[in-house]
């Protein structure tokens, strides 16, 4: 084994995983903390709730839709340069938001600029482990993406305390400083991929892939287009869209549902926190199982559990029942999330992994845009969330089935 394969006796891929953990911590810790700034922004600008929420909507769209082009740029110009640009956009956008004089300025700064910065960090944090690992890629990706659950637990409470102490504008500046420090550490730890000499045979028993940047833009576009036009990609995209509809329905409506069934707001908020805790646990443990039991099989099982748990939520009227749902759903969601990039690599190869992962991630943007709206329509029609949860869960089971037959239509 080459001395380059290890850093102080540890395969350097695990150092990269630590950097990617920091990246996923930043992305979802910040993205899911928007609610902390929602009411202060309403008071500051006097805009309606729908207009103010546009900042989050634009950010979500930029995060996932932007991943398409950003993934190609990462493959073309390298992981570290892209991550550096993403860090500048992210921190600069947060500072710009803190000084915005209108809601339009917030939408542009926090929604668009921060959203693009988040998109860069997201692609790097999620796709890079699959370049360093093959045999243990589920375990590595699970550890890297566990930053999501930790970010959900840490960033929102910190942001809440900062807003209470110094106001929302200075809180944004403080977050920008903290994010900058974390991403500098991530930048020091992350590299795009090992050289052939660094890739151990035990980790890559089927050989190590080639250079993703080889060839020109036309060749790269052709490679990605050849993947995107297959039935395999169509089924995976459809499956991810349907499965993740449950996530956005749950995150947006769980607190309101708790209040509707006579529970306190804090019971629903605790449920959201438990989803984050269980998700982090599931990403590590179930990612490990995916390497041994088959990543597609485990992904499908987790997706089906997400759907069935959401159906069961419709009959839950106690705090214990809601928290049990949150733990079961969070574990399944974590296992599912740990296998997103590994499954992409398994199905479509590693050569244009960032670009293909960015393209299929648009499915999350579709779910995030459509599912909460349809949930609102359903609630307005029936006056209860029960049919909404049943419908969302059933759709997720269909999505799990779509992914389950991917291996049979590898064209």
N, C-alpha and C positions, 0 to 999 in steps of 0.2 A: 504493500500500500504506500502511495506517495506521501511524503511528509506534508504536502499541501492539503491533503484530505482532512487533516485534523488541526485543531487549534487547542494546544495544551491538552492533548489526548481526547478531544471531543471533535466529532465530525463537524465541519464548519456549517453544514446545513442547519444544525440546531441553533447556531448563533444567528443565522438568517431568520429562523422561525421566531426567535426572541424579538428581532426587529419588526417582524410582521405582526406579532402580538401587539406591539406598541402602536402600529399603524391602525389595526382594527379597533383598538381601544379609543384612539382619537376619532376615527370616522363615526362610529355609532354612539360614543359618548356625547359628542357634539350634536349629531343629528337628532338624537332622541331627547336632548335637553331643551329643544325649542319651547316647550310648554312653560319653562321657567321664565322666559322672556316675553311670553305672549301677552299677559295682562299689563306689564309695564309699558310695552309698546302701544297697546290700546290706549292707555292713559296719556302717553307722550304725544301721540299723533292724532288722536281722536278719530281714527278710521274705523270702519266697521270690522266685525270679526272676520267676515269673508275676505275682505281686502287684506287685513293683517295676516291671515293664514296663507295668503298667496306667497309670502316669503318662504314658508316651509314647502309649499307645493312646487315652487320654482326650484328650490334647492334639491328636492327629491328627483325632479325631472332631470336636472343637470347632473346629479350624482349617477343615475343609471343610464340615461340616454347619452350622456357625455362619455361614458365608458367605452362606447363603440370606437370612436376616433382615438381616444386616449390609449386604449389597449394597443392599437396599431402603432401609435407614436412610441409607446414603451418598447414594443418589439423592435422598432426601427432605431431608436436613439439610445436605448439602454435604461435600466431600472433606476440607477442613482441620479442621473440628470433629470429624469422625469419626476422622481420623488422630491428633488430639490425645488423644482418649479412648483410642484403641488404645495409644498410647505410655504413657499412665498405667497402664493395665491390665497391659501387658507388663512394664514396669519394676517396678511394685508387686508383681506376681505373682512375679517373680524374687527380690525382697527377702523376700517372705513365705516363699517356698520355703527360703531360706537360714536361716530361723528356725523352720521346721516341727519340731515335736516328735514327729511320728509319720508313718508312711507314708500314712495317710489325709490328713494335712495336705499332704503333697507332692502327692498325687493331685489334691486340690482346688486348691492354689495353682499348681503347675507344669502340671498337666494341664488344668484348667478355666480358671482366670483367665489364665494365660499363653497358653493355646490360643485364647481369645476375642480377646486382644490381637493375637496373630499373625494371626488371621483378618481383623481390621480392616485391618492393614497389607498383608496379601496381596491383598485385594480392591482397595485403593487402588493398590498398586504395579503390579498386572497390568492392571486395567481402565482406568486413567486415560489412558495413552498413546493408546488408541483414541478418546478424546474430542478429542485435540489433532491427530490425524493421520488422513488417509484415504489419499491416494496413496502415502505412505511409511510406513503404519502397521506393516507387517511389520518394517521396519528399526528403527523407533522402539521397538516392543515387544520386539524382540530385544535391543537395547541395554539396555532397562530390566530385562528378566528375566535378563540375563547376571549380575546380582548373585547369582543362585542359585549358579552355579559358583564365583564368587569367594568367596562365603560358605562353601561347602563346604571350600575350601582354607584359609581364614584362621581361622575361628572355632574349629573343633575343635582345631587345634594350640595356639592361644592359650589356650583353656580347659584343655587338658591341662597346659600349663606353669603356669597359675594354680593348678590343683588340686595339682600337685606342690609348689608353693611355699607356698601359704597354706591349703590344704584346700578341700574342695568348697563349704563354706558361704560362706566369704569370696570364693571364686571366683565364686559366683552374684552376690554384691553388686557385685563388680568388673564383671561382665558387664552387670548392670543399669545401672551408671554409663556404660559404653561405649555400650550400646544407646540410652540416653537422649540422649547427645551426637549420635549418628548420626541418630536420629529427629528431633531438633530441627533439624538441618540439612535433613533431608527435608521437614519442615514448612515451612521457609522457602522451599523451592524449588517445592513442589507447589501447583498450583491445579486446581480441578475440571475446568474446561473454558474455552476462549476465549469471549469475547463474539463476536457476529456480526461486529463491526467488526474484531476481531483475527484472525478466521479467513481466511487468504489464499485467494483463488480458486484459485491453482495447487495448493494442498494439498487443497482441497475442491471439485473440479470439478463435482460433482453437487449442490452446495449444502451448507450447514451445518445440522445438526439442531436441533431445538427444545429447550426447557427440560424436563429430565427430571423436575423437581419440580412441574410444572404439574398442577393437579387435586388431589383429595384421596386419602386412603389407598385408598378403594374403587376409584377410577379406576386407581391404580397397581397394585393387586392384579389388577384386570381385565386390564390390559395384559400383566402378567407371566404370568397364567394363560392368556391367549390364545396366548402363545408356548409355554408348557410343555405344552399339550395338542395340539400339532401333531406330525405324523409326522416332520417335519424335526428337531424337538427330540429326539424319542424315538431316532431313528437316531444323532444326534450324541452323546447321552448314552450309548447302548449302545457306540458306537465308542470313545469316550474311556475308558469303564470297561474294555473288553477290551484296548485298546492299553496302558494304564498298569498292567495286571496285571504286565507284564514288568518294569517299573521296581521295583515292590515286591518281586518275587521276586529280582531281581538285587541290590538294595541289602541285603536281609536275608541272602542266602545266598551271595554271591560269596566272602567270606572263608572260610566253611565249605567251600565247593566246592573252593577252592584246596587246603585241607588234605586233603580227601578224595582228591584225585588226586595227593597226594604232594608238593605245593608248600608253601612256608612261609606262615604267616599274613600276613607282610609283603607277599608277592606279591599276595594278595587285597586287602589294604588299599591297596596302590599302585594296583590296578585300580580301586577305588572313587574314589581321587583323580583318576585319569585320566578317569573318567567326568565328574567335575566340570570338569576343564580343557577337555575336548572339548566339553562342553555349553555352556560360556561362549563358545567359538569358534563353535559351530554356531548359537547364538542370534543372533549378530551377522551372520555371513555368510549363513546360510540364510534368516533373516528378510528380508534384502535381496533375495535371489533370489525369495522368495515374492511380493513386490510386483511383480515383473516377469514371472514365469512363471505366476502364478495361485496364490493362497494355499491354496485347497482342494487343488489338484493337488499342491503341494509338501508340504502337511500329510499327505496320504495316502501319498506316497512315503516320507517320513520314518517314518511309522508302520509301513509295511510293512518298512522296513529294520530298525527296532527288533525286529520279530517275527522276521525271518529271521536276524538276528545272534544272537538268543537261542537259536534252533534250532541254529545252528552252534556255540554255546558248549558244547553237549552233547558234542561230539567233541574238545574242547580239553583237552590234558593238559600243556602247557608254559607257562612264564611268558610267552614271547613271544606265544603264541597267545591267552592270557588278556588280555594288555595290548592286543593288536590288537583283540580283541573290545571292550574297554573304550573304545578310541578311536573305533571305528566306531559302537558303540552310543551313546556320548556325543554324537557329532556329530549323529546322527539325533534323539536325544532333545532336544538343544538346538534344532534346527530345528523340531521339533514344538512344544516349549514356547514358542518365540518367536511362534508363530502362534495360540496358544490364544485370547487376547482378540481379535485381529484377525478370526479366523474367526467368533467369536461376533458381532462387530459386523456382519460381512458377511452372516451368515445371519439375524440377528434385529434388526438396527438398533441405533442408539446411544441411543435415548431413555430406555430403562430398562436401560442396559448393565450397571451394577454389580449390579443385582438379578438379571438373567438370567445374568450370568457367575457370580455366587455360586451360583445354583441349579444350573447345569450342573457346577460344581466339586464338587458332592456326588459325582459319579462317581469322583473321586479317593479320596474317603473310602470308597466301596464297594470299590474296588480294594485300597486299603491295609488294609482290614479283612479281606477274604476271601482275597486272593491268597496272603499269607504263610502263612495257616492251611492252605490247600489244598496249598501247596508242602510243608509239613511232613507232611501226611497222605501225599502222594505219595512223599516220601522214606522214610517209615516203611514204606510198602507195598513199594517196590521196592529199598530199600537203596542207592539212587544218585540223584543229581540229574539224570541224563541224560533220563529220561522227563518229569521236571518241566519242564526247560527246553524240550523239544520241544513239550509241551502248551501252555506259556505263550506260546511264539513263534507257534504255530499259531493260538491264540486272538487274538493281536494282529493277525495278518494278516486274520482275519475282521473285527476291529474296523476296520481300515483300509478294508476293502471297504464296511463300513456307512457310514463317513463319505464314501466315494467316490461313493455314489449319492444323497447328500443333495441335491445340486443338481437331481436329477431328480424329487424329490418335495417341492417347496417349498410344502407345505401342512401 
